[in-house]
């Protein structure tokens, strides 16, 4: 029998699936409960939250949904949380999904891993497992997670999976608490363990509207400095900007607000069975306890995905959108409106482009573009960053020239995502 | 060239019935490191419709 490599298979599948709207990628949040209390998390709830536990889909409801999504053509499924293993019956749900033929990725923090769970995963091998490592040292890790003993449990979890040669990779979110250990984490993963590693500084407010995660968010220059410290990362960004440069969705091409794969080839289901375009977007949800997946996908989500733009913002004609994390979900959570630009993301994108020497064509009334009120500031910051890196600051850190203070105590604010305050 | 019914030759060719091709089984080695880049940091959404880059998740 002929063997084809996975990359080739995946590209061909995506090429074919892109022709139509097709639910090939699913994400299921099995719970929001988690044994960790990470400062940056967008959705975690305490393990002891019995109301949250009672509200979660039952095993039988999960089976029904898994039947329906595979019937509709889902092939790739991500199980995430909260912490997936916080559910006592997670392995039952997982095994049922495996038996349906899905290619499954697991996102976990690894702290609840046991030899028995790892053995089960050997028998029912996932496509991929990603563990988030919050620090390279116990002190940093536990400062972010807030739980003593969690570092050792995470490392033990990693060992249990690697001993069994399961398909593991590590990742982290770069925040003020752990940014000085990013490169140590990368070395640990790639050189000591021989597994993949990735990180990102992009984060959002909590889905319950709290802005508390932003208290540990890196400043725009700290975020871009991390990019600049790694020549491979800079090169990848430049290639990406070249490939996907230009406005993503000018009104001439599309008047829809979404331009990602959400609702087009992917969907998300929360612990209570509400389906949405992605795990961050909760403005439009369809209750799978009340209706079928095909009804929700074909009608409700299709309509949500085709929402039209209601305002001409500077994002619409922005040609560096490929360098930016702005999307309707992030707009909802941070600006209170799906289309309203998120200032932080705009700063990061412009600083990134300026630091990489990429042109930023005018795109409306933008304070970070040439002629804008804060353009000189961006240029000055980019120059400082470049000099700092050229001066030997590669993969080390120093905090300087903050644009926005992220140290202040941030409290709840209004949000269009759930209309609470 | 236009045919009698007003179709071009190309259009007529397009309408020809596709030839039957016998289904063929292929083995795919599951290697997540070869996956198409995830399109979004917080999910496994994947594929060219995404706009994410160095960060991201597992693709599919």
Interface residues (C-beta under 8 A of the other chain):
Chain A: X1 X2 X3 X4 X5 X6 X7 X9 X10 X11 X14 X15 X17 X18 X24 X25 X27 X42 X75 X76 X77 X78 X80 X103 X105 X107 X127 X128 X130 X167 X169 X196 X198 X199 X200 X202 X227 X233 X236 X237 X240 X244 X248 X259 X260 X261 X262 X264 X265 X266 X268 X278 X279 X280 X321 X322 X325 X327
Chain B: X24 X25 X26 X27 X28 X29 X30 X31 X32 X33 X34 X35 X36 X39 X40 X41 X42 X43 X44 X45 X46 X47 X48 X49 X50 X51 X53 X54 X55 X56 X57 X58 X59 X60
